[in-house]
Amino acid sequence: MDWTSMKPATTLSLPDRLSVDLERLILDGELAPGDRLPPERALAEHLGVSRVSIREALRELENRGLIDRKPGRGTVVLSPGERSGIADRIGEAVNAASAEIRDIMELRAIVEPPIARITAGRARPRDIAQLRELVEAMESESAKDRYAELDRAFHQSIAQYTHNPLLELINEQIAQQIAPSRGSRYQTRARRQVSSAAHRRIFEAIAAGDGDLAEAEARAHVLDIADQIALADHGDAGADSPSPDTHPHGTHDQEARA
């Protein structure tokens, strides 16, 4: 791991900026469950910051359940299942359901929009900064596998920024179930364009603190992706897929709300 690639920015406090960058490495999978972070002194030297700033950043990640810090063991990245004792029970409940993608998409349509609404009311400045970076990374990413990783990280981050560990765990279990829907077969150029545009709208609503709009955009996004998957299953994805600006479900939803 090239720790020197982390460049502290000025839009957030230094500890917040450090925690955002470290969290990004975890969400992106560059720091995998079980990986050990360097000691505080080594990280401080690599990044040219104080140990106090490193300690505060690590405390933030520990409070979020992303890392575990124990004397003699060091700082270790946790897997989602290690973050709470109830994770296994939630996982069993979700995994007991049908693995059909259409069923999971229905579940997403119920769970994700309210999560976006809650996050719009609770997201902190460092949370908004993290979501912005994920959106911008997706908009410039052309590799299918990497895009899928960023896609998952974006949705998981929205759930995490509710600051409700139960919602985060439920969303993580759903993400594991829908992993096949993010596979190469479904990652058409049209789908990535639609997703990126939708992610931008969801992010902007959350950043503005507009819970109603965030919920509407998240619901429209899930419905649009369900349509994309259905088209791919019928072998004509990309040809008849809506353009990023079409936003059919979002238009209908907003009209219904008016």
N, C-alpha and C positions, 0 to 999 in steps of 0.2 A: 504494500500500500504506500503510495506517494503522498504522505501527509502534507508536504509542502505545496500541493496543488490547492489546498484550502486557503482561500484568500479572504480575510476578514473584510467585510464591507462597512459602510458608514451609515446605512439607513436604519439599522437596529443597534441596540447596545451590543458591545462586544460579546458578552456571554450568550445573548440571544442569537447573534450571528453564528457563533461557534456551534451552538446546539442545533440550529437549522442545518448547517453544513453536515454535521455528524448524523443527524436524523436522515438527511438525504442519502448519505452513503448506506445507511441501514435499509431504507425503503427501496433503494435501487438494487440492493443485493450485493453491493461491493463489500459491505461488512455483513457476513452471513451469521446466522445463529451459531453460537459457540465460539466465534472469533473473539480474541482478546485485543483490547485496545492497549496502546502503549501506556506506561505509567504517566501520571500527571506531569512530572518533571520533563520527561522526554517529549510529550505532546507540546508543552509550553515552549520548549527549545525549538522544535520543528516549526511551530507557527509564529514564533516571535512574540508571544503574549505571556501574561503573568499566569502563575499557577492558580491564583485566585479566580481568574476568568475561566480557566479550564475546569476548575472545581465546580463553579456555578453552572457551567454548561452541562457537565456530567450529571449534576444533581437534577437538572431539568429533565434530562433523558431518563434518569432513574425514576423520577416521579411519574413519567409517562409510561413506565413499564417496558422501556426499550432495552435497558441494560441492567445488569446486576453488579453491584460493587461489594466485595467482601475482602477483609484483610487476608492476605496470604494467597488469595485467588486472583485478585486484580479485577479489572472491569471486563465483563463478558457480555456479548450481545445475546439477548434472549429471543427465542422463537415465540410466535403468538401463543402457542399452547402453554408456554411457561409463565405467561404474564398473570394468570389467575387460576385458582383452583377450580373455578367453575367452567373453565374452557372446555374440558373434556365432555361435560354434560351438555353444553350448548352444541358442541360438535356432533355428539351422538344424535341429538334431536334433528339437526339439519341433515346429517348423513343418512338418517333413517328414511328420509323422504325420497321420492323418485328422483333419479339423477337426470331426468329429461331436461334439456336446456330450456324448453319452453316453460317448464314448471319453475325453474330457477329464475327466469326472467320475470315471471309473474311475482315471485317473491321480492325480487329487486325493485319492482315497480311499487310495491307496498312499503318496503323498508327504506330505500335510499332517498326518496324525496323528502320525507320528514327529517331525515338526518341532515340533509342540506339546509333545511330551514333552521334547525337547531344551531348548526355551525355558523350560520349567518349572524346569529345573535351572540355567539360565544367566542368566535375566533379572535385570537390575539394578534398583534402586529407581526410577531415572528411566525405565526401560523399562515397569515396572508402572504408573507414573503415566501414561505415554502411552497404554497400552492401556485404562486405566480411563476416560480422557477420551474415547477413541473409542467405547467401549461406551456411555457415558452420552449421547454425542451421537447415536448411532444410536437409542437408546431414546426420544429426544424428537423425532426427525426424521420428518416426514410427507411431504416432497417426494421423489418417486421417484428423480430424478437425483442429488440430494444424498445420499440413502441409499446408492445404488450406489457413489458415490465413497468414502463412509465404510466401506462393506463391504470394498471392495478395500484400502483403507488398513489396516484391521484385520488382514486376513490377511497382507498384505505386511509389516506390522510384526512379527507373530509370527515370520515367517521371518527377518526382519532381526535379531531379538533372539536367534537362535541364535548370533549372532556368527560365523557361517560364511558367507563370501561366495558360495560355490558353491550352498548351499541357497537363499540369497536370490535369486540369479540364476535358478535353476531355477523357483522359485516365481513370479518376475516373468514369465517366459515363459509359464507356465501361466495366469497372470492375464490376459495379453494374448489368449490363445486363448479363454478363457471370457468375455471381455467381452460377447459377444452374450447370454449367459445372464443378465446383469445388466441387460439392456435393459428398457424400459418394459413390454413384453409379459409378462415374467416377474415383474415387481415388483408382485405382488398384495399386498394388505394381509395376507393370511394368511401369505404367504412372509416378509414383513418381520417379522411377529410371531414366527414360528418362528425366524427368523434371530437376532433380537435376544435372545430367550430363550437360544438356543444360544450366542451370543457371550458372554453374561453367564456361563454355566456354564464355558465354555472359559477365560475370563479369570480367574474365581475359582479354578479349578484351577491355572492358571499362577501366580497370585499366592500361592497356598498352597504352591507348590513341589511339587505332586503330579503327577509325570510320568505315572503310570498313568492317573489320572483325566483329565488334559488330553488324552492320546492317545485315550481312549475317547470323550470328549465331541466331539473334533474329527472322529473317524470317524463318529459318530452324526450330526453336523451335515451332513457331506458327503452321507451317504445320505439324510437328510431332504430336503435341497435337490434332490437328484436326483429324489426322488419329486415334489416341488413342480413341477419343470420338466416331468416326464412328464405331470402333471395339466394343466398349462398347454397343452402340446402337444395334448392331447385336448379342450381347450376347456372343462374343468370345474374349473379352479383356483379356489380360494376356497370352492366349494360343499362339496367333500369333503376339503379340506385338514385335516390334523391341527391341533389347537389348540397353542399354545405349550407347554402343560403336558403334552401327550400324550407327546412325546419317545419315539416307538416304538423307534427304532433304539438309542437310548441305553439304554433299559430292557433291551432284549434283550442288548446288548453287556455291560452290567454283570452281568446274570444269568449270561452265558456265562463271565465272568471269575471269578465267585464260586466 
